[in-house]
Amino acid sequence: MLKDNIEEELMEDGVKYYIFVKEGHRHFTPQYFSSGMTSIEWIFPIPEANAIGTLDGHNNGIAVIIFGDYGVEPKCKVVAKDYEDRIYDLFYYRFSPNYTNDTITYSQNRVAVIANLKTNEAFYARSDLSTNDYMLGIRFLDPKENTFVIAKSIKESNGRWGDYLHIVKLEDQELVEAGWSMKIGETYRISPNFPLYSTWLVHNQKLFVLDRDQIICTDGQQSISHPFSEIYNANSKRIGKIEDIAIHPHLPFGVMVEKRVSSTVLHGLVIIRWDTDDADEQVSGYSKIFEPLAPLFGLKIMALAYQSFSPCGKWYVVGCIAPDGPKNPYFIALPVDQEHPDLLDRDGIIILGQVKNMTSLAWTSDPTAYVVSNGELLHKWDLDELSNARVFVMPGEDDDEVVVKKASVFKRISGLFGGKK
């Protein structure tokens, strides 16, 4: 009888989204979209409203998945084809989180792909990498000047790869050295997986690089001053090892994933802010909210990974993982609130849920949604709709099956081929 009552309440007319409250935690159920008999291993953000990009092996091109209203089947269109013999294969991909009004870029083994989604033109931009080397990342630095940042892993005599960042300029489909470079570490094994962390980023045409206990900021020609790097550098001795850095799209603060000692949680967050001259307020720790999540997710030890801000800046999302299971993250979202003392509203935390065998993730814009793929399903959380969601307090643990059945939307992606030939 209890389940019947829950079903009746979940079928309320006009309600599309639900927030389920269980044991004091708020959960937000995604929409699910199936790739059918094909695979969507890689997804990435693109300069198109309510859409993401993917690689279509059947059509040998870049495809755009366009989402519709709630419960509507997404559509797919191929926007660039046959710019090389094999666009999709068992390559080492790294997709850029930044893009221009019409162009995206990503790295693939030893080359970069630059694709204009408005003209449907794409090409390989090559660098001076040898057979044993890899390009493991690319970002737009200054699109007006055709400059990029690329990450190179160079095979060295000790059998490892040295990791370097280079500023390059695009000239006649070649990535030509522009003079600035630095070594950022070593790699023992080249991984094909979506990166857990990033110690470098581009923000407002500036490159920020974490170099041990300092952050270097450059415009590609010379080192420059920025509050994010200056405040961190002045306080790095009292901050633990940093494994990831992120800067808010337009508010004056950044977030770092800090390694810390705890019985259950291996990471905390450090917030660096420059909207105040008070040195005590410019650096703050943010870790207590993660302690209750480890038992909630059934994790004896929990780490943080995959942090990012939404393009609109209203949301911060991070994954909670077992150290030995990084591809099975539980994602949580925190609202960004400029009036909140910590800028991230810990009282507004939302449990998005687990994605098993995660392969990639991307944000959409207009409206804002967080999308995660595991190859077979796209999980899409329409975060812009949270304010319209109905709050439903779960009366018991046995009602999960009813909730998933009644509140989840499961649709096939129309016109998608994907996969390998």
C-alpha positions as CSV (number, residue, x, y, z in Angstrom):
1,M,0.0,0.0,0.0
2,L,2.9,2.4,0.8
3,K,4.4,1.8,-2.7
4,D,1.0,2.5,-4.3
5,N,0.8,5.8,-2.5
6,I,4.3,6.7,-3.6
7,E,3.4,5.9,-7.2
8,E,0.3,8.1,-7.1
9,E,2.4,11.0,-5.7
10,L,5.1,10.6,-8.3
11,M,2.5,10.8,-11.1
12,E,1.4,14.2,-10.1
13,D,0.5,16.3,-13.2
14,G,3.0,18.8,-14.4
15,V,5.9,17.6,-12.2
16,K,8.9,16.7,-14.2
17,Y,11.8,16.8,-11.7
18,Y,12.0,15.5,-8.2
19,I,14.5,15.9,-5.3
20,F,14.3,12.9,-3.1
21,V,15.3,13.4,0.5
22,K,16.8,10.2,2.1
23,E,18.4,10.2,5.6
24,G,18.8,14.0,5.4
25,H,20.5,14.0,2.0
26,R,19.0,15.4,-1.2
27,H,19.2,13.2,-4.3
28,F,18.5,14.4,-7.9
29,T,17.7,11.7,-10.4
30,P,19.1,12.0,-14.0
31,Q,17.5,11.4,-17.3
32,Y,19.0,8.4,-19.1
33,F,19.7,8.3,-22.8
34,S,20.7,5.1,-24.6
35,S,23.2,4.7,-27.4
36,G,21.5,1.5,-28.5
37,M,23.7,-1.1,-30.1
38,T,26.6,1.5,-30.5
39,S,28.9,3.2,-28.0
40,I,29.3,6.7,-26.8
41,E,32.7,6.5,-25.1
42,W,33.7,10.1,-25.5
43,I,31.6,13.2,-25.0
44,F,32.8,16.8,-24.8
45,P,31.5,20.4,-24.5
46,I,30.8,22.4,-27.6
47,P,29.7,25.9,-28.6
48,E,26.0,25.0,-29.2
49,A,23.1,25.3,-26.8
50,N,21.8,22.3,-25.0
51,A,24.2,19.9,-26.8
52,I,27.4,17.9,-26.5
53,G,29.8,16.5,-29.0
54,T,30.9,12.9,-29.6
55,L,32.9,10.8,-32.1
56,D,31.0,8.8,-34.6
57,G,33.0,5.9,-35.9
58,H,30.4,4.7,-38.4
59,N,30.3,8.0,-40.2
60,N,33.9,8.8,-39.4
61,G,33.2,12.2,-38.1
62,I,32.3,14.5,-35.2
63,A,28.7,14.3,-34.2
64,V,26.5,16.7,-32.1
65,I,23.9,15.3,-29.7
66,I,21.2,17.9,-29.3
67,F,18.9,17.5,-26.3
68,G,15.3,18.6,-26.2
69,D,12.8,19.3,-23.5
70,Y,12.3,16.9,-20.7
71,G,11.5,13.4,-21.9
72,V,12.1,14.2,-25.5
73,E,14.4,12.0,-27.6
74,P,17.7,13.7,-28.4
75,K,18.8,14.0,-32.0
76,C,22.2,13.5,-33.5
77,K,23.8,15.2,-36.5
78,V,27.3,14.7,-38.0
79,V,29.1,18.1,-38.4
80,A,32.5,17.1,-39.7
81,K,33.5,14.0,-41.7
82,D,36.4,12.1,-43.2
83,Y,39.1,14.6,-42.2
84,E,41.3,11.6,-41.7
85,D,41.0,7.8,-42.4
86,R,40.2,6.8,-38.8
87,I,38.7,9.5,-36.6
88,Y,37.5,7.1,-33.9
89,D,39.7,4.2,-32.7
90,L,41.7,3.0,-29.7
91,F,43.5,6.4,-29.5
92,Y,44.6,8.4,-26.5
93,Y,42.1,11.3,-26.5
94,R,42.0,14.5,-24.5
95,F,39.2,16.9,-25.2
96,S,39.5,20.6,-24.4
97,P,37.1,22.1,-21.9
98,N,37.4,25.5,-23.6
99,Y,36.4,26.5,-27.1
100,T,35.6,29.5,-29.2
101,N,32.2,30.6,-30.6
102,D,32.5,28.1,-33.4
103,T,35.5,25.9,-32.9
104,I,36.6,23.0,-30.7
105,T,39.9,21.2,-30.3
106,Y,41.1,17.9,-28.9
107,S,44.3,15.8,-28.9
108,Q,44.6,12.3,-30.4
109,N,47.9,10.4,-29.9
110,R,50.4,12.7,-31.5
111,V,48.2,15.3,-33.3
112,A,45.5,17.8,-32.4
113,V,42.1,18.1,-34.1
114,I,40.7,21.5,-34.8
115,A,37.1,21.5,-35.9
116,N,34.8,24.4,-36.9
117,L,31.3,23.2,-36.1
118,K,29.7,26.0,-38.1
119,T,31.5,25.4,-41.4
120,N,31.8,21.6,-40.8
121,E,35.6,21.8,-41.5
122,A,38.1,19.9,-39.4
123,F,41.8,19.0,-39.8
124,Y,44.7,17.5,-38.0
125,A,47.3,20.0,-36.7
126,R,50.6,18.2,-36.3
127,S,53.5,18.9,-33.9
128,D,57.1,17.7,-33.7
129,L,56.3,14.5,-31.8
130,S,58.1,11.2,-32.6
131,T,56.6,7.8,-32.7
132,N,57.0,7.1,-29.0
133,D,55.7,10.5,-27.8
134,Y,52.1,11.7,-27.1
135,M,50.1,14.8,-27.0
136,L,48.0,14.5,-23.9
137,G,46.0,17.8,-23.9
138,I,45.3,21.0,-25.8
139,R,43.6,24.3,-24.8
140,F,42.9,27.5,-26.6
141,L,45.1,30.3,-25.2
142,D,44.4,33.3,-27.4
143,P,42.1,32.4,-30.4
144,K,42.7,35.8,-32.0
145,E,46.4,35.0,-32.2
146,N,45.9,31.3,-33.0
147,T,47.9,30.3,-29.9
148,F,47.3,27.1,-27.9
149,V,48.7,25.3,-24.9
150,I,49.6,21.6,-25.6
151,A,50.8,18.9,-23.2
152,K,53.5,16.7,-24.5
153,S,54.7,13.4,-23.0
154,I,58.2,12.7,-24.4
155,K,59.7,9.2,-24.2
156,E,63.0,9.5,-22.3
157,S,66.0,7.2,-21.9
158,N,64.8,5.9,-18.5
159,G,61.7,4.4,-20.1
160,R,59.4,7.0,-18.6
161,W,57.7,10.0,-20.3
162,G,58.6,13.5,-19.4
163,D,55.6,15.8,-19.3
164,Y,55.9,19.3,-20.8
165,L,53.7,22.2,-21.5
166,H,54.3,24.2,-24.7
167,I,52.8,27.4,-26.1
168,V,52.3,26.9,-29.8
169,K,51.0,28.9,-32.7
170,L,48.8,27.4,-35.5
171,E,50.4,28.1,-38.9
172,D,49.3,26.2,-42.0
173,Q,47.9,23.3,-40.0
174,E,51.1,23.0,-38.0
175,L,51.5,23.7,-34.3
176,V,54.7,25.7,-34.2
177,E,56.7,26.4,-31.0
178,A,56.1,29.9,-29.8
179,G,59.0,30.0,-27.3
180,W,57.5,29.2,-23.9
181,S,57.7,25.7,-22.4
182,M,58.2,24.0,-19.0
183,K,58.5,20.5,-17.6
184,I,55.6,19.6,-15.3
185,G,56.4,16.0,-14.3
186,E,56.9,12.5,-15.3
187,T,54.5,9.7,-16.5
188,Y,55.1,6.0,-15.9
189,R,52.3,4.8,-18.1
190,I,50.2,6.6,-20.7
191,S,46.5,6.1,-19.7
192,P,43.7,6.1,-22.2
193,N,41.2,7.1,-19.5
194,F,39.5,10.4,-18.8
195,P,41.9,12.3,-16.5
196,L,41.2,12.4,-12.8
197,Y,43.0,15.6,-12.2
198,S,44.5,18.6,-13.9
199,T,47.4,20.7,-12.6
200,W,47.1,23.3,-15.4
201,L,44.3,25.3,-16.9
202,V,43.6,28.3,-19.2
203,H,41.5,31.1,-17.8
204,N,40.8,34.4,-19.5
205,Q,43.7,33.9,-21.9
206,K,46.2,33.1,-19.1
207,L,47.9,29.8,-18.4
208,F,48.1,28.6,-14.8
209,V,50.4,25.8,-13.9
210,L,50.9,24.1,-10.6
211,D,54.6,23.5,-10.1
212,R,55.1,21.8,-6.7
213,D,54.5,24.5,-4.1
214,Q,53.8,27.4,-6.5
215,I,51.5,28.4,-9.3
216,I,53.0,29.9,-12.3
217,C,50.9,32.3,-14.4
218,T,51.8,33.4,-17.9
219,D,50.2,35.0,-20.9
220,G,52.3,32.8,-23.2
221,Q,55.1,35.3,-23.5
222,Q,56.1,36.2,-19.9
223,S,55.2,35.5,-16.3
224,I,52.4,37.7,-15.1
225,S,50.8,38.5,-11.7
226,H,47.3,37.2,-10.9
227,P,45.6,37.0,-7.4
228,F,44.9,33.3,-7.7
229,S,48.6,32.4,-8.1
230,E,49.9,35.2,-5.8
231,I,47.6,34.2,-2.9
232,Y,48.4,30.5,-3.2
233,N,52.2,31.1,-3.5
234,A,52.1,33.2,-0.3
235,N,50.3,30.5,1.6
236,S,51.5,27.3,0.0
237,K,53.6,26.3,3.0
238,R,50.5,25.8,5.1
239,I,48.5,24.0,2.4
240,G,48.9,20.3,1.7
241,K,49.7,18.7,-1.6
242,I,47.4,20.0,-4.3
243,E,46.3,17.5,-7.0
244,D,43.8,19.6,-9.0
245,I,43.1,23.3,-9.6
246,A,40.0,25.1,-11.0
247,I,39.0,28.8,-11.3
248,H,35.5,30.0,-11.4
249,P,34.4,31.3,-14.8
250,H,33.7,34.9,-13.6
251,L,33.7,35.2,-9.8
252,P,37.0,36.0,-8.0
253,F,37.8,32.6,-6.5
254,G,39.3,29.2,-7.3
255,V,39.1,25.7,-5.8
256,M,41.9,23.2,-5.2
257,V,41.7,19.5,-4.4
258,E,44.1,19.1,-1.4
259,K,45.5,15.7,-0.3
260,R,44.9,15.4,3.5
261,V,45.2,12.8,6.3
262,S,41.9,11.3,7.4
263,S,40.6,7.9,8.4
264,T,38.0,7.9,5.6
265,V,38.5,10.9,3.2
266,L,41.8,11.4,1.5
267,H,41.0,14.9,0.1
268,G,39.5,18.2,1.1
269,L,39.0,21.4,-0.9
270,V,40.9,24.6,-0.5
271,I,39.2,27.8,-1.6
272,I,41.4,30.7,-2.8
273,R,39.5,34.0,-3.1
274,W,40.5,37.6,-4.0
275,D,37.4,39.6,-3.3
276,T,38.8,40.5,0.1
277,D,42.0,42.1,1.4
278,D,41.8,40.1,4.7
279,A,44.6,37.5,4.4
280,D,42.8,35.2,6.9
281,E,39.7,35.1,4.6
282,Q,41.6,34.6,1.3
283,V,42.4,30.9,2.0
284,S,39.9,28.5,3.6
285,G,39.5,24.7,4.0
286,Y,36.4,22.8,3.0
287,S,36.4,19.2,4.1
288,K,33.8,18.4,6.8
289,I,30.9,18.0,4.4
290,F,32.7,15.0,2.8
291,E,33.0,12.9,6.0
292,P,29.3,11.8,6.1
293,L,29.4,10.9,2.4
294,A,31.8,8.0,2.6
295,P,29.5,5.7,4.5
296,L,26.5,7.0,2.5
297,F,28.3,5.7,-0.7
298,G,29.5,2.6,1.0
299,L,33.2,3.7,0.7
300,K,35.6,2.7,3.4
301,I,38.1,5.3,2.0
302,M,37.0,8.1,-0.3
303,A,38.9,10.4,-2.6
304,L,37.8,13.4,-4.7
305,A,38.3,13.7,-8.5
306,Y,36.8,15.2,-11.7
307,Q,36.1,18.6,-10.2
308,S,34.7,21.4,-12.5
309,F,32.5,24.5,-12.6
310,S,29.5,24.8,-14.9
311,P,30.0,27.2,-17.8
312,C,27.4,29.6,-16.3
313,G,29.2,29.5,-13.0
314,K,26.2,28.5,-10.9
315,W,27.4,25.0,-10.0
316,Y,30.5,23.1,-8.8
317,V,30.5,19.4,-9.3
318,V,33.1,16.8,-8.0
319,G,33.3,13.1,-8.0
320,C,33.6,10.9,-4.9
321,I,35.6,7.7,-5.6
322,A,37.2,4.7,-4.1
323,P,41.0,5.1,-4.6
324,D,41.0,1.8,-6.4
325,G,37.8,2.4,-8.3
326,P,38.1,5.8,-10.1
327,K,35.8,4.8,-12.9
328,N,32.8,4.3,-10.6
329,P,32.3,7.8,-9.1
330,Y,29.5,9.2,-7.1
331,F,28.9,12.8,-8.2
332,I,27.8,15.6,-6.0
333,A,26.8,19.2,-6.9
334,L,27.1,22.4,-4.8
335,P,25.5,25.7,-5.7
336,V,27.9,28.6,-6.1
337,D,26.6,31.6,-4.0
338,Q,28.5,34.8,-4.0
339,E,26.8,35.8,-0.7
340,H,27.7,32.5,1.1
341,P,30.8,32.8,3.4
342,D,32.5,30.0,1.6
343,L,31.1,30.8,-1.9
344,L,30.1,27.1,-2.2
345,D,26.8,26.5,-0.4
346,R,27.4,23.4,1.6
347,D,23.8,23.4,2.9
348,G,22.6,23.1,-0.7
349,I,24.6,20.0,-1.6
350,I,22.9,17.7,-4.1
351,I,23.7,14.0,-4.5
352,L,23.6,13.3,-8.2
353,G,24.4,9.6,-7.9
354,Q,26.8,7.0,-9.2
355,V,27.9,6.3,-12.7
356,K,29.6,2.9,-13.1
357,N,32.3,2.4,-15.7
358,M,32.4,6.2,-16.5
359,T,34.2,7.0,-19.7
360,S,33.8,10.8,-20.0
361,L,31.8,13.8,-19.0
362,A,30.8,17.2,-20.3
363,W,28.7,20.3,-19.5
364,T,25.9,21.7,-21.6
365,S,25.0,25.4,-21.7
366,D,21.6,27.1,-22.2
367,P,20.3,25.3,-20.2
368,T,23.0,24.1,-17.8
369,A,23.2,20.3,-17.5
370,Y,25.9,17.9,-16.3
371,V,26.3,14.8,-18.6
372,V,28.3,11.7,-17.9
373,S,28.8,8.7,-20.2
374,N,29.6,5.1,-19.5
375,G,29.7,4.1,-23.1
376,E,26.1,2.6,-23.0
377,L,24.1,5.4,-21.3
378,L,24.3,9.1,-21.0
379,H,23.3,10.3,-17.5
380,K,22.0,13.9,-17.8
381,W,21.3,16.1,-14.7
382,D,19.3,19.2,-15.7
383,L,20.7,21.4,-12.9
384,D,18.9,24.5,-14.2
385,E,15.6,22.8,-13.3
386,L,16.4,22.1,-9.7
387,S,14.5,25.2,-8.6
388,N,11.4,23.7,-10.3
389,A,11.8,20.3,-8.8
390,R,9.3,18.9,-6.3
391,V,10.9,17.7,-3.0
392,F,9.8,14.2,-2.0
393,V,10.8,12.8,1.4
394,M,11.4,9.1,1.2
395,P,9.5,7.1,3.9
396,G,11.7,4.0,3.7
397,E,14.7,2.3,2.2
398,D,12.6,-0.2,0.2
399,D,11.1,2.4,-2.1
400,D,14.2,3.0,-4.2
401,E,13.0,0.8,-7.0
402,V,9.7,2.7,-7.3
403,V,11.5,6.0,-7.4
404,V,13.8,5.0,-10.2
405,K,11.0,3.5,-12.2
406,K,8.6,6.5,-11.9
407,A,11.0,9.5,-11.8
408,S,13.6,8.5,-14.4
409,V,13.3,9.1,-18.1
410,F,14.9,6.6,-20.4
411,K,15.2,7.5,-24.1
412,R,17.1,6.4,-27.2
413,I,19.2,8.9,-29.1
414,S,17.8,9.4,-32.5
415,G,20.1,9.2,-35.6
416,L,23.2,8.0,-33.6
417,F,25.5,5.5,-35.1
418,G,28.7,5.9,-33.1
419,G,31.1,3.1,-32.2
420,K,33.9,1.7,-34.4
421,K,33.6,0.6,-38.0
